Amino acid sequence: MTTAFDPIDLSGIRLGNRIAMAPMTRSRAGEGGLATDLTAAYYAQRASAGLIVTEGIQPSVVGQGYPDTPGLHTAEQVAAWRKVTDAVHAAGGTIFAQLMHAGRVGHPVLLPDGLVNVAPSPVAAEGQVYTAEGLKDFVTPRELTGAEVRATIDDFVAAARNAVEAGFDGVELHGANGYLIHQFLAPGSNHRTDEWGGSVENRIRFAVEVTSAVAAEIGADRTALRVSPGNTANGISEPDPEPAYTALAKELAPLGLAYLHVMEVGDRELTLRLRRDFGGTFVLNPRTEGPTGHEALALVEDGTADVITFGALFLANPDLPARLRTAGPYNTPDRATYYGGTERGYTDYLPL
């Protein structure tokens, strides 16, 4: 029987176990969206994960959605991330960069030079975002033109190329949690009538073309996608997600991607169907009442997933795989230090 502590081949990369660190925004980047020495220490501490997926990294200036988040669109950002990947590799880890364009999520005060948030359609997200000026309502975004949609795909490709230059083992495209790729997938945020909206085939087109373009640039074995069917985060309306996501999984299957990462918010039946339709390595952040815990390891044993991702528990427990072997004890994450700040609640959680 396969267990979560067994190694797995991830498109030619040997992972020491099937326990992965989920991407988590920490809002601790330096000026200019640079990863810092503290960033390097944070990820290196967690190198015993079979796979680390970074916090969301904006592929372009306009892709930023939150304060103090890192980018991968300048030479300085590439150099800063190189220190992080070197530290993780020196500790024996594997690390993928998550590329996240926030789309309509964010606010113009977070963007330079008079830029405004962009999206598939001029439909504002429900809710607010924290800024240096306090909480602000999400604004109505500017609809991307057809040419700008193509240019945005190019931005993802360039950022993926930068990720490889920075030493990352691969990239995960963020198509979940209400960000740009998800905004194209969901009918509530995509009201377009051109080739990028309307039918299921058109609504999945952006996700398929971004993924295909990145895979063509850096190799499908270094490319992955994260989705969260039915997730209502950031005002997403997706009442019947199955048709779009099963079609998406089938379109992605022939590409030979490193993996498909599902953040499960709906029923397990759809998760299992996506696993079958995709056919490749399947990474799962399972639906749970609280933080994903030890009980999720059984999902590897019963074949539901190949790899399980842990979020908050990994945040507070840098040596999580060792703790999972004994079902604890676990450090409790401090919610007050999730976003922004110093080493407190970031690199000061002690191992066993």
N, C-alpha and C positions, 0 to 999 in steps of 0.2 A: 504494500500500500504506500502510495506517495504521500509524504507529509510536507508541511510548510517549511520544515528544516532541511529538506533535501535540495540539492542544487538544481538549476534549470538552465538550459541553453536558450539565451535570448538573442536569436539571430546571429549566432556566432560568439556572443559574449557569455561567459560562464558566470552566472549569479550564484553566490554561495548559499543562498536560501531563497524562499519564495515570500519573504516578508518585506514589503516596500514602504518607503516613507511617502505619504501623499503630499501633493503640493499644498502649501499653506502660506498665504500672504502674511508677511511680518512687518512691512513698512519700516525698514531700518537701512535703506540704501543711503549712501552719501550723496553729496551735491553732484548734480549731473547724472543721477541714476546709476551711481557706481556701487558695485559690491565692495565690501570693506574687509579688513583683516578679521573683524568680528564675524562677518558672513562666512569667511573661510573656516574659522574655528567652529561655528555652529554646524555646518555641514560635515566637516571632518569628524566631529564627535559622533555623528550618526552613521558612519561609514560601515558599521556592521550590518546595516540593512542590505538585503540582496540588491535593492535598487533604490536610489534616492531620486525623487522628482522635485525639482526646485519650486519655489514660489513662482507665481506668474511673472513673466518678464515681458515688458512691452516691446513689440517688434518695430515700433515707430513712435515718434513724438506724440502723435495724436491718439495713439493706442493706450495712453496712460489713463487709469481710472481712479487711482488712489494716491495719497501723498507718499513720498519717500519710497516709491517702488523702483526696482532696477530695470534697466534697458539692455538691449543688445543691438543697438543701431549706430554706435559710434566706436571708433578705434579705442578710445579710453575705456569704454565699457567692456570691450573684448579683453583688453589687457587686465582689467580688474577681475573679471571672471576667471581668467587663466590661473590666478592665484588660488581661487576656490577649487577648481578642478584638480590642480596639482596637489592640493592638500588632501582632497578626498581620495585621489588615486594613491598617494603615499600611504594612506591609512587602509588601503585595500578595497576601496569602495567603487561603485559604479554610479554615475550621475547623469540624468537627462535634464535638459533645460525645458521648462514649460513655457511656451510662447503664448502670451495672452494679450489679445487686443480687446480692450474693454468696450469698444463701440459706444453705445449710448449711456453706459454706466460711467459716471464721473461728473465733472463740472468744468466749464471753461476756465475757472480760476486756477485749475491745476495744469493748464496748458499754456505754453508761451505764444507770443507773437500774434495774439488775437485769434488763435485757432478755436474751433468749436467742436463738440463731440459729433461723431458721425455714426450712421447706422443704415440698415437696409431701407428703412422708411422713417418719416418724421413722426415717430410715436414715442413719447416720453415714457421712461420706466417709472414705476411707482416707487416712492421712497426717497431717501436722502443719502448723501455721501458726506463724510467728514473731510473738512479742508482746514487750512491754516486760519481761515476766517470763521470757523465753526461749521455746524451742520448746514447743508444747503440742499434744497430740492433738486432732483434730477431735472435737467432742462430738456426741451424738445430738440432732438438731434437734427443735424442736416442730413438729408438723404444723399447717399453716395450715388454719383452718376455711374453709368456703365463703365466708362473709362477709369473712374476712381476705384471701382470694384476690382478691376484688373490690376491697377497699381497697388492696391492693398494686398493682393495675392503676391505680387512682387516683393512687397515689404516683408511678408512672412518668409519668403524664399531667402532674401538677403539676411534676415536675422538667423535663419537656420544655418546658412553658410558661416555667419559669424560665430554661432555656437560651436560648430566643428573647429573653427580656428581657435576658439577659446578653450578647447580641450574637452568639451562635453562628449559623452559617449553616444548621445542621440538627443532628439527633441520630442517633446510631447506637445501637440497642438491642443489648446484649450477650447473645446467645443461644448462646454458645460456651463452651469451656474449663471446663465443669462448674459454671457459676454458675446462678442460679435458673431462668432461662428454659430452659436446657439440662437442668436437673434435672427439669422437667416433661416435656420431650421424651423423656427416656431411661427405659426400663422398669426399669433397675436402681435408680433413685432415686425413681421414681414408682410407688407401689403402691396408689394410690387406686382406689376403686371407684365414685366419683361422676362427675359430668360432666367432671372434670379429669384422669381417669386411666383406664387399662385399654386401650381400643381406640386405634388410631392417631388416629382422629378426635378422641378425647378428650385424648390426650396432646399433640396440637399446638394444642389450643384456647387454652391460656394464651398461647403465642407469637402466635397469630393475633389474639386479643382485645387484648393489650397493643399490638401494632403498629397494629391498626385504631383503637384509642382514641387513641393518640398522633397518628396521621395525621389523625384527625378534629379534634383540638385545634389542631395547629400546621401542618397541611397535609401531604399525602402527599409533596409535592415536597421537604419538609424532613425526611423520616423514612426511616430505613434499618434493616436488621437484619443482624447478623453471626451466622453459624452455623458449626459445625465437626463435620459428620457423622462418627460413629465415633470421636471424640476421647475418650480415656480419662483425660484430665486430671482431677485431683481426685476420683478414684475412680468416674468415670462408667462404666457398663456399657451398651453400645449395640451388641450383636453384629450386628444386621441393620438398619442405619440407613436403607437406601434407601426403604422404604415410607413412613416418617414424613416424611422430608425432601422427597421428591417430592410428597407430599400437601401439605406446607407451602408449597412453591414455587408450586403450583397455586392454593392459597388466597390467597397474597399477590399473584399476578399481576394481578388486576383492580384492586388498590388504586392502582397508579401510583406506587410508592415511588421515592425518589431512587436507591436501589440495593439489591442484595443482596450482602453481603460473605461470601465463603466462605473460611474457614481450612481448607485442604486437608490432611487427614491420611490419607485413604484413596486409593482408586483414581481415576484421571482420568475414567473412564467416568461415574461418579456426578456428578462436577463438571460434565461436559458436559451431562448430562441436566438438572441443576438450572438450568444456563444456559438451556437450551431451555424448560423448564417455567416459569421465572420470566419470561422474555421482555424484561425491562427491563435497565437498566445493571447490568453484572455486574463486581463487584470481587473480585479473587482474591489471597489470600496463598498461593502455591503450596507444595506439599510439596517440600522440599529436604533434602539431607543435612546442610547447615550453614545459615548465614544466607542468606536470599534474595539473590542476586547478579545481575550483569549479564545472565546467560543467561536470566533470567526475562522480560526485555523482549520476547523472541521470542513470548511467549504473547499479547501484544497484536497482533503482526504476523500470527499465524496464526488469530486470531479466538477463541482460547480464552477471553479476558477482555477487558473494555474498559479496566480500570484494574488495576495491580499494586501491592500494598502491600508495603513493606519495613519490617522491624522493627529488629533490632540494627544493621544497616548505617546506618539513619537516625539511630539513637541516637548513633553515633560520627562521623557525617559530616553536619553541618548543611546543607551544600551538595550533597547527594547527587545531584540531577538533573544537575548539572554534571559530577560525577565519573563518573556512569554513561555520559555521552556519550563519554567517552574510556576507558571500562572501567578506571577507577582513575587514580591510586592511591587507596587507601582507608585511613582511620584504623582501627585495631583497637579494638573496644569493650572496655572494662575491666569484666569481670564483677563485680569486687569493689565497684564503685560503682553497680551497677544500682539498688539499693533503698536509699533513705535517704541522708543525708549532706548535703554542701554543694554548691558549684558544681563541685567536682572530679568529673569523669566525668558532668557534667550540662550545663554551659554553657561548659566550657573546651576542648572539642574545636575545633581550628582549621579554618577553611575552606582551600581551595587558595590 
